[in-house]
Amino acid sequence: MISPVIYEERVVSSTVQQVDHSVIEALNQFFQRAIAKAFPEQTESVDITPSTQESFGHYQCNSAMKMAKVCKENPRAVAQKIVSMCQEDPALAGFIKR
């Protein structure tokens, strides 16, 4: 028999993983739309991951670096174009950390 504490930890861990996956999926959709508006000719996949540093927030989108290489543009300029498109989406306005 599984002890109640171990069972509870597993349920909580599973729930956190599900929520994390849902958040990443939602962010993927938002950033996919923003990138499609900013760079309609690009087909790069969106790269959303949990942040590697607390100062970056909870999640980060690393797509600008990959796209900058493909577009042969400055990564900061690519990121700014993506951010400007994100700010047009009311669901993300105010959540973009620069």
C-alpha positions as CSV (number, residue, x, y, z in Angstrom):
1,M,0.0,0.0,0.0
2,I,1.2,3.5,-0.9
3,S,1.5,5.8,2.1
4,P,-0.9,8.8,2.0
5,V,2.1,11.3,1.9
6,I,3.7,9.5,-1.1
7,Y,0.4,9.3,-2.9
8,E,-0.3,13.0,-2.2
9,E,3.2,14.0,-3.5
10,R,2.6,12.0,-6.7
11,V,-0.9,13.6,-7.3
12,V,0.5,17.1,-6.7
13,S,3.5,16.4,-8.9
14,S,1.3,15.1,-11.6
15,T,-1.1,18.1,-11.4
16,V,1.8,20.5,-11.5
17,Q,3.2,18.8,-14.6
18,Q,-0.2,18.9,-16.3
19,V,-0.6,22.6,-15.5
20,D,2.9,23.4,-16.6
21,H,2.2,21.5,-19.9
22,S,-1.0,23.5,-20.4
23,V,0.7,26.8,-19.8
24,I,3.4,25.9,-22.3
25,E,0.8,24.9,-24.8
26,A,-1.1,28.1,-24.4
27,L,2.1,30.2,-24.6
28,N,3.1,28.2,-27.7
29,Q,-0.1,29.2,-29.4
30,F,0.2,32.9,-28.4
31,F,3.8,33.1,-29.6
32,Q,3.0,31.1,-32.8
33,R,0.5,33.8,-33.7
34,A,2.8,36.6,-32.8
35,I,5.7,35.2,-34.8
36,A,3.4,34.5,-37.8
37,K,2.4,38.1,-37.8
38,A,5.9,39.4,-37.4
39,F,7.5,37.0,-39.8
40,P,4.9,35.5,-42.1
41,E,7.5,33.9,-44.3
42,Q,9.1,31.9,-41.5
43,T,8.1,28.4,-40.5
44,E,10.4,27.9,-37.5
45,S,8.7,26.2,-34.5
46,V,8.1,28.1,-31.3
47,D,10.5,27.2,-28.5
48,I,8.8,27.8,-25.0
49,T,10.6,26.4,-22.0
50,P,10.5,26.9,-18.2
51,S,13.0,29.7,-17.5
52,T,16.5,28.8,-16.6
53,Q,16.9,31.8,-14.3
54,E,14.4,33.2,-11.9
55,S,15.1,36.8,-13.2
56,F,13.7,35.7,-16.6
57,G,10.2,34.9,-15.2
58,H,8.5,31.6,-15.2
59,Y,8.8,30.7,-18.9
60,Q,10.9,32.0,-21.8
61,C,10.6,32.0,-25.6
62,N,13.9,31.2,-27.3
63,S,12.6,31.4,-30.8
64,A,14.2,34.8,-31.6
65,M,17.7,33.4,-31.5
66,K,16.9,30.6,-34.0
67,M,14.9,33.0,-36.2
68,A,17.7,35.6,-36.2
69,K,20.1,33.1,-37.8
70,V,17.5,32.1,-40.4
71,C,16.5,35.7,-41.2
72,K,20.1,36.9,-40.9
73,E,18.9,39.7,-38.6
74,N,20.0,41.0,-35.3
75,P,18.5,38.8,-32.5
76,R,17.4,41.8,-30.5
77,A,15.5,43.2,-33.5
78,V,13.8,39.9,-34.1
79,A,12.8,39.7,-30.5
80,Q,11.4,43.3,-30.6
81,K,9.3,42.4,-33.6
82,I,7.9,39.4,-31.8
83,V,7.3,41.4,-28.6
84,S,5.5,44.1,-30.5
85,M,3.1,41.5,-31.9
86,C,2.6,39.9,-28.5
87,Q,1.5,43.2,-27.1
88,E,-1.3,43.4,-29.6
89,D,-2.8,40.3,-28.0
90,P,-4.7,41.3,-24.9
91,A,-4.0,37.9,-23.3
92,L,-0.3,38.6,-23.2
93,A,-0.2,42.4,-22.8
94,G,1.8,43.2,-19.6
95,F,3.3,39.8,-19.3
96,I,6.2,40.2,-21.6
97,K,9.5,41.0,-19.7
98,R,12.0,43.0,-21.7
